[in-house]
Every structure is written in structure tokens, then in C-alpha cells.
Amino acid sequence: MEHTESHTTEASSHFHSRIDMSGLQQSLNRIKSEIGKVIIGQESMIEHLLAALLSNGHVLIEGVPGVAKTITAKLLAKTIDAGFSRIQFTPDLMPSDILGTSVFNVKTSEFDFKQGPVFSNFILIDEINRSPAKTQSALFEVMEERQITMDGATYEMETPFLVIATQNPIEHEGTYRLPEAQLDRFLFKINVGYPDLAQEVEIIKNQHETGMQDKTDAVQMVITGQELRNYQEIVTRIVVEQHLLEYIAKIIVSTRENQFLYLGASPRASIALLGASKAFAAIRGRDFVTPEDIKDASFAVLRHRVMVAPEREMEGLTADEIIRQILESIEIPR
């Protein structure tokens, strides 16, 4: 990864951008700075969250408790002037608790639709795997089409609309496996690990010095929802050469032909990888995609969309290892 970042930085210093990326770059740096007031480390998670913002995709964050999954998502939402809603998933949660319900109005003798917490711009779903399939299915339409259908009426979501969900990979009691169809609706699955020793020391030091002070109050709004929509439009115009489109297709098709995978990636993964690669290019200050952008985006785009063959999984082989093998087996276009 260090090689990729240095290569990208070197490449970005030798071209003249055809799209004005200065405003986008400044805003992203300010958002990182604001989140950095509270979060120490976790640069990869923050970069992927920003990429999801720019490519208008939902995110699933997986990690053990206490690695700043929820707080990072909340802080990201705080840097954008848009609505925020948090839903705690539990086994007894019903679809109407998320989407809303029709309530009888005595004055008009008609049913009025009372909107649920999903009607916002940024939806944080905590412990998404703690609700059963009936509740999970309530998210299918709203995540894919940014709308819900209730009692024959269709309600459009305001833009931007982004779902950030968290789950714990270790605890299995009282949890439900997410349906493959729902997993496929997430642009990224981000795996969050522990901080290293230096970061752990910095976290403890920071907490010791601030004491009871709520550090999240220091995080300021950076951009408006309209500015975010403008940035998303800029990202769609980022240049992707034909040979890189073919490179993306080769990666996706290779997952379907890999003997270690029981399930390969769908065409939706191709589109997701294209959008994510453009977002990574924008974050790095370029108006064109490089093979490194595609490779860096591949893991988070694909790890939840492929299924390791049971016998290989028993041997300890992971989706990330297979994706790495696939990337190494395909010639990098130059």
C-alpha cells in the first residue's frame, strides 16, 4: 500500500487536471481534519467512507466493539449539513419501525403516513445483523432505488442518501446472516482492525488530557448537502480509459471462474468498482483513474460479494486472500 500511495502521489504531480478538483480536495482535507480531532488512526476506513460519499454508495463497517466504527460514521455525518438518523437494530425490530406506518387521522377520517427514521440523509444502522430477515428486507428497496413503497404510494428519499451499517464479526449469538441480495447493495464492506501501538498510546494520551470533555463538540460542519451533490457529479466525469474498463471487467469475471470461490461477483460489482475507482482518483487529486485506484478499491468492493467455497473456508482461506491472488494474476494495464 505504501508503494501505491507514493506512486499515486508522484503520478498526480506530473499532470494538469482537466476538471477543477481544488474545491473538492480542500473540502475532503477539511473533513479529514475535523474527524481527526476525535479519531486517531483508521485512515483506511475514513478514506473508504469518503470514497463512498463521492460515489453515492452505502457502506458496511465490520469490526470488534471499540474500534470507532459508530463514532466515525457519526462524525462524518456531522461534517455535512444534512439530516442524520440512527437506528439500533434489535431482534424485535419491525419493518414499520424503520420505514414508517400509516396512522388514522380522526379529523380527516383518512390514514396519514408517518415517516420512519429512514427518511433522512445519513442513516447509521448499528448492529445491522441483529435483526431477522423480515426487517432486513425492509432495506432492499430503499438502499437500491432510494425510495419506499407503502400502501401503494411511493416516497422518494432526499439526496444525498447514504446508509452506513456496522456489525461485529465475532459475536454470533442473537445475530442473523445478512442476505446476499442485501450485501450486494453495499458499495463497500470495510474491515476495521485494532490500532497499532503508537496509535493506542496516542488514544490513551488524548483521553487522559481531555478528561470528561466531549471531543465530538469540536467537530464542525464543512460542506452542505448541495456541495456534496456537486462533488458527486464531478466524480462521475472522471476519465477512465478503455483498457481500464477492460481491466475492471477481467477482475470481476475472474471471480466467477475462480475454483476457490463458490459465488462470484455480479455486474453490479463491476459498476461499483468503476464508481469507487473514480472516487479514489478524486480523493488523490486526479481527474483520471489509474490501475492502482482500481486495485485499492477492489477489496472493499468485492469481499462481501464473493463467497469462498466451504472446503476452502474450512482450510482458513479468506475472500481477501483470493481477491489478492486474482489481482496478482491479471496483467496490470499501463
MIKEMI-759025 format. One record per residue (C-alpha): residue in one letter; x negated, y, z negated. Coordinates in steps of 0.001 Angstrom, whole numbers, always signed. Last residue first. Layout:
PT rest      xx      yy      zz
PT    a       X       Y       Z
...
//
This chain:
PT rest      xx      yy      zz
PT    r    +198    +659  +18487
PT    p   +2551   -2274  +17938
PT    i   +1780   -4511  +14951
PT    e   +1659   -8155  +16011
PT    i   +4133  -10250  +14055
PT    s   +2794  -12976  +11756
PT    e   +1806  -10626   +8926
PT    l   +5298   -9138   +8764
PT    i   +6834  -12632   +8631
PT    q   +4459  -13730   +5867
PT    r   +5316  -10621   +3832
PT    i   +9031  -11322   +4305
PT    i   +8434  -14877   +3061
PT    e   +6607  -13638     -26
PT    d   +9336  -11067    -749
PT    a  +12071  -13723    -458
PT    t  +10369  -15809   -3132
PT    l   +8723  -19252   -3086
PT    g   +8709  -20886   -6522
PT    e   +8843  -24519   -5395
PT    m  +12511  -24645   -6387
PT    e  +13080  -21715   -4028
PT    r  +11520  -23736   -1233
PT    e  +13945  -26624   -1826
PT    p  +16892  -24212   -2002
PT    a  +16033  -22426   +1283
PT    v  +15456  -18739    +526
PT    m  +18381  -16479   +1340
PT    v  +17959  -13282   +3310
PT    r  +19876  -10027   +2925
PT    h  +18771   -9192    -615
PT    r  +15038   -9092    +226
PT    l  +15603   -7466   +3629
PT    v  +15960   -3695   +3243
PT    a  +13782   -3367    +135
PT    f  +11001   -5452   +1709
PT    s  +11216   -3980   +5204
PT    a  +10925    -282   +4290
PT    d   +7135    -332   +3901
PT    k   +6740   -2367   +7107
PT    i   +8914     +18   +9115
PT    d   +7155   +3117   +7816
PT    e   +3794   +1460   +8502
PT    p   +4806    +759  +12111
PT    t   +5151   +4538  +12601
PT    v   +8336   +6613  +12897
PT    f   +8371  +10155  +14284
PT    d   +9292  +13562  +12860
PT    r   +6637  +13304  +10163
PT    g   +6400  +14789   +6677
PT    r   +5975  +11622   +4626
PT    i   +9533  +11788   +3292
PT    a  +10730  +12226   +6883
PT    a   +8870   +9103   +8046
PT    f  +10331   +7125   +5138
PT    a  +13811   +8309   +6122
PT    k  +13299   +7244   +9745
PT    s  +12176   +3816   +8558
PT    a  +15270   +3534   +6355
PT    g  +17581   +4268   +9289
PT    l  +15931   +1682  +11548
PT    l  +15772    -919   +8778
PT    a  +19476    -427   +8040
PT    i  +20399    -792  +11713
PT    s  +18406   -4012  +11961
PT    a  +19898   -5231   +8665
PT    r  +23406   -4678  +10037
PT    p  +22362   -6975  +12883
PT    s  +22284   -9784  +10283
PT    a  +19306  -11090   +8287
PT    g  +18519  -14784   +7952
PT    l  +20068  -17435   +5711
PT    y  +18479  -20735   +4632
PT    l  +14996  -19255   +4926
PT    f  +11814  -21332   +4732
PT    q  +12079  -22501   +8351
PT    n  +12070  -18926   +9646
PT    e  +14144  -18504  +12809
PT    r  +16735  -16132  +11396
PT    t  +14135  -14085   +9515
PT    s  +12116  -13848  +12740
PT    v  +15089  -12204  +14478
PT    i  +14961   -9332  +11976
PT    i  +11222   -8748  +12330
PT    k  +11349   -9019  +16126
PT    a  +14217   -6499  +16288
PT    i  +12250   -3964  +14221
PT    y   +9223   -4387  +16507
PT    e  +11476   -3962  +19568
PT    l  +12682    -626  +18182
PT    l   +9019    +183  +17577
PT    h   +8138    -540  +21221
PT    q  +10949   +1775  +22323
PT    e   +9617   +4740  +20335
PT    v  +11497   +6064  +17301
PT    v  +11816   +9851  +17079
PT    i  +13528  +11473  +14099
PT    r  +16903  +12923  +15064
PT    t  +18873  +10907  +12460
PT    v  +16610  +12388   +9777
PT    i  +17698  +15930  +10660
PT    e  +21356  +14970  +10176
PT    q  +20578  +13561   +6719
PT    y  +18788  +16823   +5888
PT    n  +21885  +18818   +6847
PT    r  +24088  +16539   +4737
PT    l  +21723  +17100   +1803
PT    e  +21952  +20860   +2320
PT    q  +25754  +20582   +2266
PT    g  +25663  +18662   -1022
PT    t  +23598  +21420   -2552
PT    i  +19898  +21241   -3377
PT    v  +17608  +21556   -6400
PT    m  +19769  +21310   -9547
PT    q  +17601  +21451  -12666
PT    v  +16200  +18824  -15032
PT    a  +15317  +20365  -18415
PT    d  +18469  +19008  -20040
PT    t  +17222  +15472  -19303
PT    k  +14475  +15907  -21892
PT    d  +16888  +15710  -24823
PT    q  +14711  +16801  -27764
PT    m  +14588  +14321  -30649
PT    g  +10792  +14016  -30575
PT    t   +9183  +15864  -27678
PT    e   +5560  +15111  -28583
PT    h   +6070  +11487  -29638
PT    q   +8260  +10716  -26607
PT    n   +5647  +12090  -24235
PT    k   +2859  +10167  -25960
PT    i   +4827   +6902  -25794
PT    i   +5586   +7392  -22086
PT    e   +1978   +8424  -21361
PT    v    +648   +5303  -23111
PT    e   +3011   +3134  -21060
PT    q   +1870   +4920  -17892
PT    a   -1764   +4174  -18647
PT    l    -978    +533  -19470
PT    d   +1102    -155  -16345
PT    p   +4856    +437  -16175
PT    y   +7099   -2639  -16001
PT    g   +8768   -3622  -12753
PT    v  +11683   -2277  -10743
PT    n  +12922   -4315   -7791
PT    i  +14803   -2096   -5343
PT    k  +17520   -3657   -3197
PT    f  +18082   -1254    -381
PT    l  +20764    -406   +2199
PT    f  +23449   -2106    +125
PT    r  +26404   -3353   +2163
PT    d  +24736   -6717   +2758
PT    l  +24885   -7409    -972
PT    q  +28657   -7030    -770
PT    a  +29074   -9575   +2005
PT    e  +26687  -11939    +205
PT    p  +28989  -11921   -2811
PT    l  +27307  -10748   -6044
PT    r  +26618  -13580   -8486
PT    y  +28630  -13187  -11663
PT    t  +27370  -12405  -15151
PT    g  +28531  -13417  -18635
PT    e  +25342  -15301  -19423
PT    h  +22757  -14718  -16677
PT    e  +20325  -12316  -18337
PT    i  +17020  -12135  -16484
PT    p  +17747  -10262  -13259
PT    n  +19480   -7281  -14951
PT    q  +21635   -5233  -12593
PT    t  +21986   -1643  -11463
PT    a  +24190      +0   -8827
PT    i  +23734   +3273   -6953
PT    v  +26677   +4086   -4689
PT    l  +26351   +7133   -2452
PT    f  +28967   +9409    -906
PT    p  +27853  +12753    +524
PT    t  +30474  +13392   +1665
PT    e  +33976  +13195    +252
PT    m  +35660   +9797    +406
PT    e  +38672   +9329   +2695
PT    y  +41974   +8059   +1319
PT    t  +44102   +5715   +3445
PT    a  +47757   +5094   +2593
PT    g  +49491   +1712   +2878
PT    d  +49796   +1247    -875
PT    m  +46058   +1906   -1297
PT    t  +43432   +1886   +1428
PT    i  +40002   +3153    +394
PT    q  +37437   +5143   +2370
PT    r  +33688   +5418   +2840
PT    e  +33798   +2672   +5501
PT    e  +31188    +245   +4183
PT    m  +30982   +1088    +491
PT    v  +34679   +1978    +118
PT    e  +35876   -1101   +1956
PT    f  +33866   -3695     +51
PT    l  +33963   -2060   -3398
PT    a  +37309   -3509   -4517
PT    s  +35928   -6939   -3665
PT    q  +33633   -6747   -6679
PT    t  +36665   -6471   -8970
PT    k  +38219   -9672   -7666
PT    a  +34809  -11376   -7548
PT    p  +34147  -11070  -11289
PT    s  +32486   -8155  -13111
PT    r  +29143   -8323  -14928
PT    n  +27053   -8276  -11738
PT    i  +27353   -4484  -11370
PT    e  +25509   -3876  -14639
PT    d  +25930     -85  -14464
PT    i  +27613   +1371  -11409
PT    l  +26476   +4936  -10730
PT    i  +28696   +6643   -8158
PT    f  +27382   +9816   -6574
PT    n  +29847  +11864   -4538
PT    s  +33100  +11279   -6422
PT    f  +36316   +9350   -5996
PT    v  +35033   +6024   -7358
PT    p  +36217   +7151  -10810
PT    g  +39858   +6393   -9944
PT    q  +42339   +8668   -8191
PT    k  +45911   +8836   -9457
PT    f  +48275   +8167   -6569
PT    d  +51701   +9595   -7162
PT    f  +54797   +7360   -7039
PT    e  +58081   +9110   -6443
PT    s  +61065  +10162   -8573
PT    t  +59876  +13770   -8125
PT    k  +60143  +14797  -11777
PT    v  +59641  +11271  -13185
PT    n  +56358  +10750  -11309
PT    f  +55563   +7039  -11216
PT    v  +51828   +6356  -11254
PT    s  +49961   +4670   -8396
PT    t  +46505   +3442   -9342
PT    g  +42841   +4296   -8983
PT    l  +39895   +2782   -7162
PT    i  +37676   +1692  -10047
PT    d  +40042    +825  -12895
PT    s  +42534    -285  -10212
PT    p  +40085   -3021   -9176
PT    m  +40188   -4431  -12745
PT    l  +37412   -4502  -15342
PT    d  +37762   -7411  -17794
PT    p  +34294   -8899  -17139
PT    t  +32608   -5490  -17552
PT    f  +31196   -2954  -15090
PT    q  +30346    +444  -16578
PT    i  +31345   +3106  -14067
PT    r  +29536   +6444  -13880
PT    s  +30722   +9356  -11764
PT    f  +28827  +12309  -10351
PT    g  +30083  +15140   -8130
PT    a  +27661  +17229   -6123
PT    d  +25046  +19923   -6639
PT    i  +22026  +17655   -6261
PT    t  +19214  +17469   -8840
PT    k  +21629  +15935  -11372
PT    a  +22338  +12977   -9092
PT    l  +18644  +12104   -9093
PT    l  +18577  +12427  -12884
PT    k  +21467   +9993  -13254
PT    a  +19809   +7447  -10956
PT    t  +16547   +7764  -12874
PT    i  +18381   +7364  -16193
PT    t  +20057   +4157  -15058
PT    k  +16966   +2315  -13841
PT    a  +14569   +3655  -16494
PT    v  +12630    +436  -17223
PT    g  +14495    -256  -20496
PT    p  +16510   -3326  -19578
PT    v  +14933   -5689  -17012
PT    g  +15056   -4699  -13366
PT    e  +17236   -4673  -10271
PT    i  +18338   -1493   -8508
PT    l  +20970   -1855   -5784
PT    v  +21131   +1154   -3467
PT    h  +23706   +2555   -1044
PT    g  +22742   +4243   +2215
PT    n  +23034   +7767   +3625
PT    s  +19645   +7670   +5394
PT    l  +18324  +10706   +3514
PT    l  +19716   +9614    +162
PT    a  +18458   +6058    +638
PT    a  +14974   +7404   +1407
PT    l  +15131   +9499   -1771
PT    l  +16062   +6403   -3777
PT    h  +13212   +4475   -2112
PT    e  +10710   +7178   -3055
PT    i  +12005   +7250   -6637
PT    m  +11724   +3470   -6997
PT    s   +8201   +3486   -5545
PT    e   +7037   +6321   -7816
PT    q   +8174   +4455  -10953
PT    g   +5599   +6395  -13017
PT    i   +6762   +8657  -15828
PT    i  +10387   +9747  -15681
PT    v  +11508  +12835  -17613
PT    k   +9883  +15911  -16073
PT    g   +9040  +13702  -13083
PT    i  +12711  +13816  -12020
PT    e  +12373  +17588  -11548
PT    s   +9072  +17273   -9688
PT    k  +10405  +14565   -7389
PT    i  +13416  +16772   -6595
PT    r  +11075  +19713   -5946
PT    n   +8952  +17643   -3597
PT    l  +12057  +16473   -1741
PT    s  +13295  +20056   -1388
PT    q   +9969  +21308     -55
PT    q   +9771  +18486   +2471
PT    l  +13315  +19048   +3737
PT    g  +12701  +22774   +4118
PT    s   +9421  +22201   +5969
PT    m  +10663  +19482   +8344
PT    d  +11253  +21736  +11367
PT    i  +11524  +19177  +14176
PT    r   +8872  +18964  +16903
PT    s   +6168  +18442  +14283
PT    h   +2629  +19192  +15420
PT    f    +310  +16257  +14905
PT    h   -3005  +15418  +13283
PT    s   -2277  +15802   +9558
PT    s    +511  +13206   +9632
PT    a   -1878  +10492  +10802
PT    e   -4248  +11001   +7888
PT    t   -1385  +10973   +5400
PT    t     +43   +7815   +6977
PT    h   -3289   +6014   +6919
PT    s   -3831   +7058   +3301
PT    e    -364   +5775   +2379
PT    t    -781   +2508   +4264
PT    h   -4204   +1780   +2763
PT    e   -2841   +2395    -741
PT    m      +0      +0      +0
//
